[in-house]
């Protein structure tokens, strides 16, 4: 059954959470080094764990505006 992969992109590490097979609950899965081709590791994970959807957390500033972190995560999402 397909699963959902949730991604929390940081400047040093990228946190991954994986849903159960019913897509009801997500649990912490692993962290990746943000500087060592995380896109490749995520692509392998998508194949291995039958990921159907990816959700990426978007870091907006406290006032709701886009910031430097938002742009960084969008670039990562585009590469992914």
VOSE-976185 format. One line per 2 residues: number of its first residue (from 1); their letters; for each residue x, y, z of C-alpha. Coordinates in steps of 0.001 Angstrom, whole numbers, plus 500000, padded with zeros to 6 digits. Example, Ala and Ser with C-alpha at 12.3 -4.5 7.8 and 13.67 -1.06 7.14 Angstrom:
1 = AS = 512300,495500,507800; 513670,498940,507140
***
This chain:
1 = XX = 500000,500000,500000; 501244,503522,499291
3 = XX = 502593,505801,501998; 503130,509511,502566
5 = XX = 506596,510945,503153; 506794,514172,505176
7 = XX = 509929,516297,504895; 511226,518956,507289
9 = XX = 514093,520649,505465; 516751,522263,507631
11 = XX = 520081,523817,506765; 522057,520987,508415
13 = XX = 519666,518028,508521; 516497,516974,506756
15 = XX = 513955,515197,508910; 511778,512517,507353
17 = XX = 508548,511045,508659; 506719,508153,507077
19 = XX = 503017,507385,507276; 501573,504008,508041
21 = XX = 500107,502049,505137; 496609,503428,505795
23 = XX = 498009,506985,505596; 496562,507811,509021
25 = XX = 499608,508314,511252; 503127,509507,510499
27 = XX = 506118,508548,512612; 509682,509868,512579
29 = XX = 511707,507794,510140; 515237,509159,509785
31 = XX = 517337,512256,509208; 519550,513000,506238
33 = XX = 522570,515252,505930; 521361,518298,503988
35 = XX = 524727,518646,502237; 525233,515130,500827
37 = XX = 522785,514630,497941; 519605,514209,499988
39 = XX = 517547,514176,496776; 519129,510873,495744
41 = XX = 518499,509315,499152; 514875,510475,499046
43 = XX = 514420,509133,495503; 515645,505704,496669
45 = XX = 513332,505853,499660; 510357,506665,497428
47 = XX = 511020,503489,495458; 511750,501253,498458
49 = XX = 508821,502339,500633; 506252,502815,497831
51 = XX = 505748,506514,498550; 502671,507898,496781
53 = XX = 502760,511468,498149; 505378,513829,499508
55 = XX = 504564,516678,501892; 507214,519340,502497
57 = XX = 506962,521796,505385; 507188,525415,504238
59 = XX = 508908,527784,506679; 507150,531139,506539
61 = XX = 508119,534009,508818; 506007,534750,511879
63 = XX = 504172,537499,509976; 503252,535026,507232
65 = XX = 505673,536464,504699; 508165,534521,502628
67 = XX = 511738,534553,503822; 515142,533156,502968
69 = XX = 514223,529730,504361; 511076,529603,502225
71 = XX = 513125,530165,499079; 515654,527496,500119
73 = XX = 512931,524903,500655; 511231,525769,497350
75 = XX = 514522,525232,495495; 514906,521882,497237
77 = XX = 511340,520906,496293; 511991,521833,492653
79 = XX = 515120,519646,492586; 513260,516795,494223
***
